[in-house]
Amino acid sequence: MKPAVNRILVEPIKAPPATIAGVEMDTKDPQVRGVILAVGAGQAIDRMGLKEGMIAVFGAFSGEDVTLDGKELKVLFVDESIESELLGYDNNRK
């Protein structure tokens, strides 16, 4: 699946539950991280240098939820995400 102009397809990364002294805390993180699976064409994508495999940071309620091959994914406009390499997150870095 290739997203439309200036959109990205992201698979959210499930964060481990927050714990304090072994007790699981019910926290709602307003930011979510996800792996970029596909990028659409567009000037904003070219300008930001977004590529498949990068980690994107976005709001928990951003984008449209889609299910593809049994996976829960999100389609986001580029301006709904923060390009992760600027934050020091790069899925391809070892």
HELIX and SHEET records of a PDB file:
HELIX    1   1 GLN A   43  MET A   48  1                                   6    
HELIX    2   2 VAL A   78  GLU A   80  5                                   3    
HELIX    3   3 SER A   84  LEU A   87  5                                   4    
SHEET    1   A 6 GLU A  64  LEU A  68  0                                        
SHEET    2   A 6 LYS A  71  PHE A  77 -1                                        
SHEET    3   A 6 ARG A   7  PRO A  12 -1                                        
SHEET    4   A 6 GLN A  31  VAL A  39 -1                                        
SHEET    5   A 6 ILE A  55  GLY A  59 -1                                        
SHEET    6   A 6 SER A  81  GLU A  83 -1                                        
SHEET    1   B 2 THR A  19  ILE A  20  0                                        
SHEET    2   B 2 VAL A  23  GLU A  24 -1                                        
END                                                                             
